[in-house]
Amino acid sequence: MRSPVRPLSARKLARDFYLRPASDCATDFLGKVLVRQTRAGWPTPTHT
């Protein structure tokens, strides 16, 4: 079974998603997306 996402990490993300408040999870997710875009060299959105 070859999967790009490790089962433990996926399970941890799902657990964090359900345990944490929705607003906090959304903020964390957007932050990670912004970090990934910055690392990839994409232009970061000017609006928040």
N, C-alpha and C positions, 0 to 999 in steps of 0.2 A: 504494500500500500504506500504509494508515494503521494504525500500531501504537502503543499507549500506552507501550510499553517500547522504548527505543532498542536496536538490535541490539548496539551496542558495550557498553552497560551490562549487558545480559543475558549477553553473552559473558564480560564481566569477572566477573560474579557466578558464572557456572558455573566459570570458571577458578579463582577464589579458593576455591570450594567444594571442588574436587578437589585443589588444591595445599595448602590449609591442613589442619591436623589437625581431625578431626571435632569434638572438644570445643571447640576455639577457634572453629570456624565456628558451632556451635550457640549458643555464648555471644554471638557477634557478632550472630547473627540475632535472638536473644531481646532483646538490647539495642536493636536497631533497632525491633523491634516495640513495646517499652516506650516508646521515644522517640516513635514515631508515635501511640501511644495517648495519651501525655501531651499532645502537640501538638493532638490531636483533642479533648481535654477529657474523655476516658473515664477512669473511676476505675482507678487502677493497682492490680494485685493485691497484696495484702499479703504473700502467701507468695512465696518466692524460687524 
